Amino acid sequence: MHNECASGRSGRLGKDIVSGRARVSRRRLLVGGLVLVTMTFAIAWMAYILGADGFGALDLAMLLAFGMTTPVVALGLWSAVIGFTLRRLAHDPIGAVLPPARAIDSDDGPSVGRLAIVMPVFNEVPEQVFRHLRTMVESLDGADAGEGFEVFVLSDSNDPAIVAEEEARFRAFQTRDPRPARLHYRRRSANVGFKAGNLWDFVQHQGRRFEFMLVLDADSLMSADAVQRLVRIMRQSPRIGILQPLIVGLPSASAFARIFQFGMRHGMRVYAMGLAWWQGDSGPYWGHNALIRLAPFREHCELPVLPGAPPLGGHVLSHDQLEAVLMRRAGYEVRLLPLEDGSFEQNPPSLPEFMRRDLRWCQGNMQYLRLLGLDGVRPMGRLQLLLAIMMYLNSPFWLAFLVLALAQVVVGGGSFAYAIDPALGVGLFGFMLGMTFMPKVLGLIDALLDRRVREGSGGAVRILAGAATELVFSVLIGPLLALAHSIFIGGLAFGCRVRWEAQDRAGRALGWREVIGGLWPQTLVGLAIFGYLAWLAPAVLPWAAPLILGLVLAPVFARATSSPWLGQVLARSGLCATPEELRPPLEVRRVGAVPVVEPASAPRPSTLGAPDPAKA
């Protein structure tokens, strides 16, 4: 009888798996069809405009550059539309995209079992590292999460002062902990393989003792509830190899971080829901705040060392998505849990720091060009790698389209005029702009319709004011990032690369020398475009104003958004606030992430002409 029951359960499980795969395949076909139709419509619209007075080589080049920018935009649009629809209409949106989440029960037992909580660090601020880890341990202990978990600080630091402080703070961590044997500190003498190499060293030498590994970044913070939820879902579904929850920004006093994560959060809410719906068992992995099943990871996810020299050869920088592809190749699922609850990170406090991180990701994603032909990878895995590449190649294609459009001014005798109604061009511009911003628009509508989200964010008025602020922010930052990506990708062919360095996670006022020194190419290109159009096609200047302003004002933008005074103004008004700032959970309060707001009557410190702290 026992064997018959077991056989019956096994048969039902097999049927459920087959049914689930068929359902996800249909979803992917639907999304693929919608994206293809949208791309075809936009490209045909552009071809009609360009070919109205004849179709030459310059027109063809413009059409190709334009066409290459459409896939990522169209995919973002439809993922957001699907996610918004699910959030508004589905009875159980999370269960619809992650069926194992339906079966978990908070009463299934508190233990997290044989769990390794690992935090790789490289010349990070030790005080923050151990404050975050201590908070997580105390949260798990307070939730009676069991005695099976252990904590590992995996240091690749090579600064003697930082190493000494790491060791001292670890000893203090052990002294204060009721079970010090569960805390570990290991330092490698060389940063071989970067973060992925650091983690792989742990997996090889310690991984066999554990069932799961919770990967953290140096700025990560997770609540006990969030950790236990991941473990329960993984236990419910033994075929899940990687489970990635949403990660939201910690409250910040930095104006740049506040505005950036406000827009990211509202856009990501609906986008991630749609992404989880159609990607299904081949979801994304973002490299941290995720739970990994160690046995298949150890067996199947060792990263290759790419042939040739850096920047495109050698050790892989963007290890996360490649590890997800390898896990899926081995037959295990990679799932996204599109839930904003208890999983945090700290966003860069300034534009230069954001760009340094972004260009490191850019270099890592460009390495995927050498991995598209990897043996045994499933079609969705190749698509994931291709999308990661296109996320950054969009910038040079967009820039190429812009340059070709400016060349049309010369060919057209100082005019962009074509032999058709100009309203068609304006309409296409609005169509592409709408697709680009639709994830954020739908995310804001969702927030306004969801009372819990609306009240948690300070109410409808604050949400709308924050959205207006973030719109200006996005319009200004978009062109300068696109130019930075384009210059960097072009430089990769000549051996240019980023250095693996610790991130500057503390906000500070940037000096003029620093911002001009890092952003002068943007200003120079912006002035050149302005002069070119003012001379040959002044009527186009109003349409090009967002582009020109974003480039010309790049240093001003960087300096202003790093200003502590502006950060205080935003915090005092509650503008671009997150729910964790207005109603901070215990873990957020313990790490001191809630901005300290000065009294409104406090004098406003002037940053104009102030010395640059980095140069002092």
N, C-alpha and C positions, 0 to 999 in steps of 0.2 A: 504493500500500500504506500509506504514511504517513497519507494522508487517511482511509483506511478504518479504521485503528487509532484515529486521533483521534476519528472519528465513533463508533466502538464505545465508547470511554471516555466520550464525552459522553452517549451513550445510557444507559450504565449509571449515570452520575452522576445523570441526570434521573430514572431509575427509583428510585434510592436516595433522592432528595429526596422524591419523591411518597410512597414507602413510609414514610419517616420521618415525614412530616406526618400520614399516616393513623394511624400508631402513636401519635403524641403526641395526636392528636384523641381516640383511644379512651381514652387515659390521663386526659385532662381530663374526658371524660364520666363515667368511673368515679369520679374524685375529686369531681366535681360532684354525682353521685348520692349518694355516701357523706355528703357535707356536708349535702345537702338532707334526707336521711333522719334524720341526727343532729339537725339543727335542728328538724325536725318533731316528733321524739320528745320533745325537751326542752320545746318550746313547748306541746305537747299535755299533757305532764305538769304544767307550770305552770298551764295553763288548767283542768285537772281539779281542782287544789288550790284555785285562786281561785274557781271556779264551784260549789264544793260547797254553798255556802249562798246561791246566787243570784249573778248576774253583773252588777255595776253599773259605773258609769263609772270609778270608781277602780280596779276590777279590770281593766278594759280598758286603762287607761293603764299599769298595772303590767305587763300582758302584753306590750304594745307595747314598753315600755322593755326588758323582759327579752329579748324576741325580737331586738331590735337588737344585743344583746351576743353572740348565739350564732354568727353567721357566722365571725368571726375566730377564735373559740375552736375551733369545729369544724374549720376549715381547718387550724389549727395541729396539732390532734390527728391528723388523717389524714395530713398531710404527714410528721409524725414517725413514725407507724406504718409508712408506706411506706418511709421512709428507714431505719428500724431493720431492717425485713425485708430490704432490699437489702444493707445492711452485713453482716448475719448470714448470708444465704443465697446472694447472687449471687457467682459466681466472680470477676467483675471489676466491682465496683459503679461505679467511676468511668467505665469504658467503657459501662456500661448507661445512664448519664444524659448522657454527653458522648462520643459515638462517635469524634470526631476524636482524642480523647486516646489511643485504642487504637493509632493508627498512628504516633505520634511515637516517635522513636528518639534516645536521647542521643548517638548517634554521627552524627547528621545534620549535624554541623558546629556549632561553638561560636558563630558570629557572631550577634549580635542585629540586625545590619543597620542600616538607617536608622531608628534609634529615638531619639525625644526623650523624655528623662526630665524631667518638669516638676513643680515644687513651688511652688504659689501660697502666698504668706505675707502676713499682715497683722498687724503689730506682735507677731510671735512672738519667742521668745527666740532670737536669732541663733546662739548657741553650739550649741544643740540642732539647729537647722536644718542647719548646716554639718557637724556631727558625724555626723548620720545620712546626709547626702548623701556625705560623704567615705567613710564605711564602705561604702556601696553601690557607689561607683566602684571602691574597692579590691577589693571582692568580685568585681565583673565583670572587672576586670583580672586578678585571680588565677585566674579561670576561663578566661582567654584568650577572652573573649566578643566579640572583634573590636574594630575601631576606628571603627565606624560610629555609635556612640551619642554623643549630646551631652546635656549637663545644663543646665537652665534654672531659675534662681531667679526667680520672677515676683513681685516685691514690690509690694504696695499699701500698704506701711507709711507712716504719716504722723507718727509720733513721731520728732522729730529725733535723739534719742539712739539709738533703735533703728536708724534709717536709717544713721547714721554707723557703728554697729557692724556692720551688715550689709555695708556697703561694705568695711570693714576686713577682716572675716573672709573676704569673697569674694576680696580681693586675696591674702590668705594662702593660701586654697584653691588659687588659680591658681599661686602660687609653688611650692607643694609638689607639684603635679600634673605628671607627665611629659609630658602633652599639654594644656597650658593652653588652647589654642584651642577645645577642646571644651566649656569651661565658660563659662556666660553669666549675667549678672545684668542684669535690666531692672526699672525702677521706674516705675509710673504715678503721675501726680500726684493722681489721684482714684480712689476705690474704686467706680467705676461698675459696676453689675451684680454687685457682690460677687465671690465666687469664680468663678462662671460667667462673669462679664464679664471677669475677669482671664484666664481660660483662653481665652476666645473672642478676645481681643486677640492672644494668641500664635498661635492657629490661623490667624487672618487674615494675620498678618504673617510668620510663620515656618513655618507648617504644611506648605506645599507642598514643603519640602525633605525631609520625612520620610514614611516609610511608616506608622509606628506612633507612638503617644504613650502613655507610661506616666504616669498621673496619680497624684500623691502628695499627701497632706496633710502639714502641717508636722511631724507626729509619726510619719510613715510610715517603715517600714524593710522592705526586701525583700532576700532573698539572691539571688546570681547564678543559682542553680539555679531559683528561683521565676520570675525574669524570663525566663530562657531557655525554660522550660517554656511560658510563655504565648506567646512568640514562635513557637515550633515548632508549637503547636496552631493559632495563627492562620494560619500559612503552610500548614498541612495543609488548612485549610478556609477558602478565600477568602471565603466568604459570612458568616463571623463578623465583625460590626462592633465588638462590645464583648465582652470576656472578663473576667469578674469571679471571682477566686479568693476563698476564705474568708479572713477577716482575724481574727487572734487578738491578744489583748492582750499587750503586753510584760510581763515580770516587773515587779512593783511592790512597793514598801515600804509603799504606802498600804493600810490595812485595807479601805477602801471599794472601791478598784479591785480588790484581790485577790479579795474575796468576789463582787463583781459579775461579773467576767470568768470566775470559776470556774463559776458557774451558767450564764452565757451560752455558754461554750464547750461544755459537755456537752450543753446543750439544742440548740445550733445544729448540732452534728455530724450528728445524725439528721434534724433539721428541714430543713437545707439539702439533704441528699441527696434527701429526698422532694420538696422544692420543685423541684430540678433535673430530677427524673424527670417531673413532670407539666407544668411550665412549658416545658420543652424550649427551643425557639428564641426564646422571649419571656421570658427570665429577668430577674432584678433587676440593677440597677447601683447600687452604694452610694457612688459619687462619688470613690473613691480606691483605690489599690493595684490598679488595673484597667488593662488594655491596650485601646487604642482604635485602630481603623483610620482613619487621618486623612482620606483622600479622601472617603469617604461621610459622615464626621462633619462635615467642612467644608461639604459640599454640602447636607446635610439636617438638621443638628441645631442650627441657630441658634435660640435661645430667643425666644419672643415677649415683648414688654413688655405686661403685662396692663392693660386699661383701668381707670381709676379710680386713686384714691390708695391708698397702703399703709394697713393691713396686707395686704389681699387683692389690691390692685392693684399696678402698678409692676413692678419686676424680680422674677423668680422666685427665691426663696431655695433651695428644694429642687430644684436643677437636675437631679440625677442620674437619678431615675426618669423624668422628662420626656424627657431626652435618650435614654434607652433606648427609650421609646415612639416617639420620632421616628425613631430608627435602624431600629426594626422596621417602621415605616410605610414606610420607603424600601426594604424588602425584604431588609435585612441582619439576621442573627441576633444576639441578645443571649444569651450563654451564661454559666451559673454552673458553676465548677469547684469542687465541694464537697470540697476537699482542704486539710488543715491542714499546710502545709509552707512555711515561709519568707516568710510575708506577715504583717506585724505593724503594730499601732497602739498608741498609749498612751491608756488609758481615763482619764476624769476621776478625780481623786484624792479628791473629796469630793462629798457630796450636793448642796450648792448649785451647784457647777460642773456636775455632771451635769444638774441641772434647767435651768440656763441653756442648755445645749446642746440638751436635749430640747425646750424650749419654742421654740427657734429652728426646729427641725425641724417642730414642731407648726404654727407659722405658715406655713412653706413648704408643708407638706402640705395645709393648708386652702386654699391658693391653687389647688390642683388642682380645687376645686369649679368654677372658671371655665374649666377645660380639659377637662372630661368630654365636651363636645360638639365637640372639635377635629376638623376635617375629615380624613377618610382614615385615622383611627386604627383599628387592628384590634380586634376584641372583647377579646382578651387584654390589649391596651394599656389599654383603658378599665377592665378589671377591675383591672389593676395600680394605676392611679390611684385607683380606688375603694377598694381595700384599704389604700392608703397613707392615705387620708382616714379610713377606719373604724378604723385603728390608734389614732387619737387620739379619734375620736368615741365609741369604746367607753366612755371614762371618763365623759362627761356622761350617757350612757344608763344606765350602772351607777349613777351618783349619783342620777339621777332615780328609778330603781327603788328605791333605798334610802330616799329621801325619801318616796315614795309608800307604801312599807312602813311607815314610821314613822307616816304619816297614818292607816294602817289601825288603829293602836293606839287612836287617838281614836275612830274609827268603831266599832271593836270593843269599846269600853268598857274600854280598858286591857288588851286581850289580842290576841294574834295568832291565837287559836284559830279553826280552821275546823271545819266539820261532817264532817271525815274524820280518819282516823288520822294523828296528827302524824308518824309514821314516814315517811310519804310526803314530807313537807317536808324531813325530815332526809336522806332518800335523794336527793332532787333536789339538795340542797346538796352532798352528797358527789359526785354525778355531775358537776356543773359544776366542782367543785374538782379532781376527777380529770382532766377534760378539760384544764383550765388547766395543770396541772402535768405532764401526761403527756409532753410533749417532754423535760423535764428528767429524769423518771424513766427513760424509755427510753434517754436519753443516758447516764445513770449505769449502767444495766444493760449497755449496749454497752461502756462503758469497763471494767467489771468482767470482761466476757467476752473482751475483746481484750487479750492479754498485753502487747503493745507499749504500748498506751495505759495499761494498769493500772500497769505497772512505771514508765513514764515519768512518771506522776503520783504516785509514791511508794508504791504498793501499795494493796490493797483497804481496809485500815483507814483510811488517810489520805483516800481517796476518800469513804468513808462518813462520816467525821468532817467533811470539808469539805461534803458534801451536807447534813448536819444543820445546820451553821452557815449555809449559804446558804439553807436553808428558812426559818429564823428571819428572816434578812435580807429575803427576798422577802415574807414575811407582813407585816413592818413597813413596808417601802418601798412596797408596792402601794397601800394606801389614800391615803398622802400624795401620791403621784404622780398618782393619779386625781383627787384634789381640785385639785391644781395645774393639771392639764390642763383641768378643767372651768371653773375660774375664768378661766384664760387664754382659752379658746375663747369664753366669754361676753364677755370684755373686747374681743375682736376686733371685735365689733359696734359698740363705742364708740371704735374707733380705737386701742386698746392694741396695742402691738407690741414686739418685742425689738429691741435694737440689735445691729448686727453688730460684735462685739468679738473680740479675741484671747482664746483660751482660757487659763485658768490651769492649766498642766499640771504644776506642781510641788506636791507635797503639803506641807501645813502644818497645824498645829493651829488649829482655828477657835475664836474666842472666843464667850462666851455672848451678847454683844450682837449679834454677826453672825448666829448661828443663830436666835435668838429673833426678830430683826428680819425675817428672811426666811421664817420658818415659823410665825409666830404664827397665821395663819388656820387651819392644820391643828390646832393645839392648841385653839384656840377652838371649832372645830366638833366636835372629839373630846369636849371637856368638855360641850358642849351635848347631844350624843347620849347621853353617860353620864347626865347629869342627867335627861334626858327619859325614858330607859328605867328609871332607878332609881325615878322617881316613878310612871310609868304601867305598866311591865311589867318588874319586876325579874327575873322568871324568864327573860327573853330575854338578860340581860346575859352569861351564859357564852358564848352563841353569838356575841354581838357583840364579845366581848373582843378578838379579833385586830384588828378594825376600829378599835375605840376606842384600843387601845394604840398602834397604828401612827400614829394622828393625834395623840394627846396627847403621846406621847414623841418626836415628830418632831425637836424641837431637841436632845434628849438623844442620839437616834440619830445625828444629823448630827455633833454634837461628838465622840461616842465613836468613830465610824468615821473621823474625821479625825485621831485621836490617833496621833502617831508611836510611842508606847509600845505601843499595841495592834497596830500594823503590825509592830513588832519581835517581839512575842509570836507572831504568826501566822507570820512568816518563820522564826523560830527553831524552831518546831515543824513547819514544812513544811505547815501547814494552808492549804488552798486554793491550793496551789502548782500551777504549770503545768510541763509537761515542759521548757520553755525555761529555767525557773528551776533545776530540778534537774540538767539536762544542757544548759547553755546553748550554742547554736551560736556559731560564731566571730563572726558579725555582732552578736549580742546582747551578747557579751562586749565587743566593741569600742566599742559605744555606752554601756557602763556601766549596762545596764538591770537587772543582777542585784542584788537588794537586799543591802546591806551589813549583815550580822547582827552585832549587838553581842554580846560574851560574856555567857553566862547570868548571870554573877556581877555584871554591871554594875548600878549602882543604877537603879532605875526612876524616871524623871523624872515628877513629878506635873504633870498639865495642869490640875488643878482650880484655878481662880482665877488661872491664868497670863494675862499680858497678851496680847491679840489682836495678832499680828504686823501685821495689816492696819491696826491703829489706832495702832500704836506710832510 
